Amino acid sequence: MFAWWYPGGYRVNEQSDFGIINPDGTDRPVTKVIREWGPRFLSAAKPAAPDVWIGVNRNADARGLVGMYKAIEREYWQALADGHRPGLRWTAVPNQ
């Protein structure tokens, strides 16, 4: 299990506080949820291996993840509709 913002505390530059632990180290309400659901995720069956691969080029669109999704969106959902288990794979980027 991973948490992006483990320690809590107000971040002035982001005007946010997404921590899962209070700055003094005590639990926040979400910690109870993580403690309850964490073992379930860890013991869950592994997903089936992909049976079809879709190439993605992370440098093809300046929008980052949104651009990558938009580039393969139709192909991905069509593969699911056809009963496949699609996986994503980086494509070679020529001249880089």
N, C-alpha and C positions, 0 to 999 in steps of 0.2 A: 504494500500500500504506500502511496506517495501523497503528500500534501504540498501544494504549491506555496501556500503561505502558512507555515507552521506557527511561528510566533505571532501573536496578536500585537496590536499597537497601531495607533493612527499614523498613516503615512501622509505627511503634509503635501508632498508633490503630487500624490494621486488622489488625495482627499478620500481615502478608503481605509478599511480595516477588515481584511478577510481572513485573519488568523484563526486557527482552530484551537489555540491554547492562549489563555490570557497572558499578558506581559509578565505576570508574577509566577507563571508556570502552572496555574490552576486550570482545571477543565472549563471549557465553554459548553453550551448545550449541544453543539454539533459533535463534540467529542464522544458523547454517549452513543450517538448514531454510528460513528465510526467504529467504536468498540463493539457494538452489536452486530453490525453488518460486515465488518472487516473479515472475520473468520469465514463467513459464508462465501465471500468473493474468493478468498484464498483456497477454499476447498471445492470450489465449483469446477465442473469438467472443463477441460481446455476446449476452445473452439476448434471445429474441424479445419483442416488445412485447406487453403484455397485450391480450387480446381481450374481456375482461369486467372490470368494475370493481366492487369491494366497498367500500362506505363504512364508515369507522371513526370513532368519536367518542372522542377521547382523554380527554374529560371525563366520560364516562358512567359510569365505574366507578373507585372509589378504589384498585383494585388495580393501576393502571397498565397495563403491557404484558400482564400476565396477564389482566386484565379485558378488554382489547381483544381478545386472542386468543380468550378464551372466548366473546365476543359474536359473532365471525364464524367460529369454528372449523368448524362444520358447513357453512356456505355455501362457505367456501374449499375444503375437501376435496371437497365435492360438485362444485364447478366443475372441479377437477382430474380427478375421476372421469369427468366428462362430456366430457373432452378439451379443456377451456379452459385458457387461460393467465391466471389471475386476477392482478389488480393491486389494491393498496390505495390508497384516496384519502380524505383527511380530509373529513369532512362538516361542513357549517356548523353552528355551535352557536348557537341562537337566544338572544337576550338576554344576550350576553356581549361 
